[in-house]
Amino acid sequence: MNDFLYIFEADTPKGRIPVGMLTGKLLGPMLWLGDAVWFPWTSSRNKYESVVNILNELRRHYVAVFTCTLKDKKFYENVARHGVIRRVGTLYDITEDKLAEWQTRKP
């Protein structure tokens, strides 16, 4: 069902270990990103750095698109401050809540 599986690694007190994963599906010119799954030991900083790093890398090769719930919108607004993504709209009627839609910015 997916074309890619990305594993996030981060430096932790236990060394460099996996902290999460992300799936991606190629849809024409776009890479549609699925949900990120975080392991229980992942810190907030690990999540933030991993998301900024993967989006920075993906934008060099694809136009990546993804959504988030409105409760996670602030997190991605902070990621957007690095210039790797931009908000492109709101999706309705897919879930009970509205979804914020994002896309990567070309470098």
C-alpha positions in Angstrom: 0.0 0.0 0.0 3.0 2.3 0.5 6.0 3.1 -1.6 8.3 4.3 1.2 8.9 3.6 4.9 11.1 6.1 6.6 12.7 5.2 10.0 13.6 8.2 12.2 16.7 7.8 14.3 17.9 10.2 17.0 20.7 10.7 19.4 19.5 9.7 22.9 21.2 8.9 26.2 21.1 5.2 25.0 23.0 6.2 21.8 21.6 6.6 18.2 18.4 4.6 18.1 15.1 4.4 16.1 12.5 6.8 17.5 9.7 6.5 15.0 8.6 5.8 11.4 6.6 7.4 8.5 5.0 6.0 5.4 4.8 7.6 2.0 2.8 6.9 -1.2 3.7 8.3 -4.6 0.6 9.8 -6.3 1.7 11.3 -9.6 4.0 14.2 -8.9 3.2 14.1 -5.1 4.4 12.1 -2.3 1.5 11.6 0.1 2.8 11.2 3.7 0.8 9.0 6.1 0.8 9.1 9.9 4.0 9.2 11.8 4.3 6.5 14.5 6.4 7.3 17.4 8.0 4.8 19.8 7.3 5.2 23.5 10.8 6.4 24.4 10.7 9.3 21.8 11.1 12.8 23.3 9.3 15.9 22.0 12.7 17.2 20.8 13.3 13.9 18.9 10.0 14.2 17.2 10.5 17.9 16.2 14.1 17.3 14.9 13.1 14.2 13.0 10.1 15.9 11.3 12.2 19.0 10.3 15.0 16.8 9.0 12.8 14.4 6.9 10.8 17.2 5.4 13.9 19.1 4.5 15.3 16.0 2.8 12.1 15.0 1.0 11.5 18.5 -0.4 14.7 18.1 -2.5 13.1 15.2 -4.4 9.3 15.5 -4.1 6.4 17.7 -3.5 5.3 16.0 -0.2 1.7 16.6 1.0 0.2 15.7 4.4 -2.5 16.6 6.8 -2.7 16.9 10.5 -5.5 17.4 13.0 -6.1 20.9 14.4 -4.7 19.8 17.8 -1.3 19.1 16.0 -1.4 22.3 13.9 0.8 24.3 16.3 3.6 21.7 16.0 3.6 22.0 12.2 3.4 25.8 12.4 6.7 25.6 14.3 8.2 23.2 11.7 7.1 25.7 9.0 9.3 28.4 10.6 12.3 26.5 9.2 11.0 27.1 5.7 10.5 23.4 4.8 6.7 23.4 4.6 3.8 25.7 4.1 0.1 25.5 5.0 -2.0 25.0 1.8 -5.6 24.7 3.2 -8.1 22.9 5.3 -9.9 19.7 4.5 -13.5 19.1 5.6 -15.7 16.0 5.9 -12.9 13.4 6.0 -12.9 13.1 9.8 -15.1 14.5 12.5 -12.6 17.3 12.9 -11.2 19.6 10.2 -7.7 18.7 8.9 -4.9 21.2 8.2 -3.1 20.5 4.9 0.6 21.1 4.3 3.1 20.7 1.5 6.8 20.9 1.3 8.5 24.0 -0.1 11.1 23.6 -2.9 14.6 24.5 -1.7 
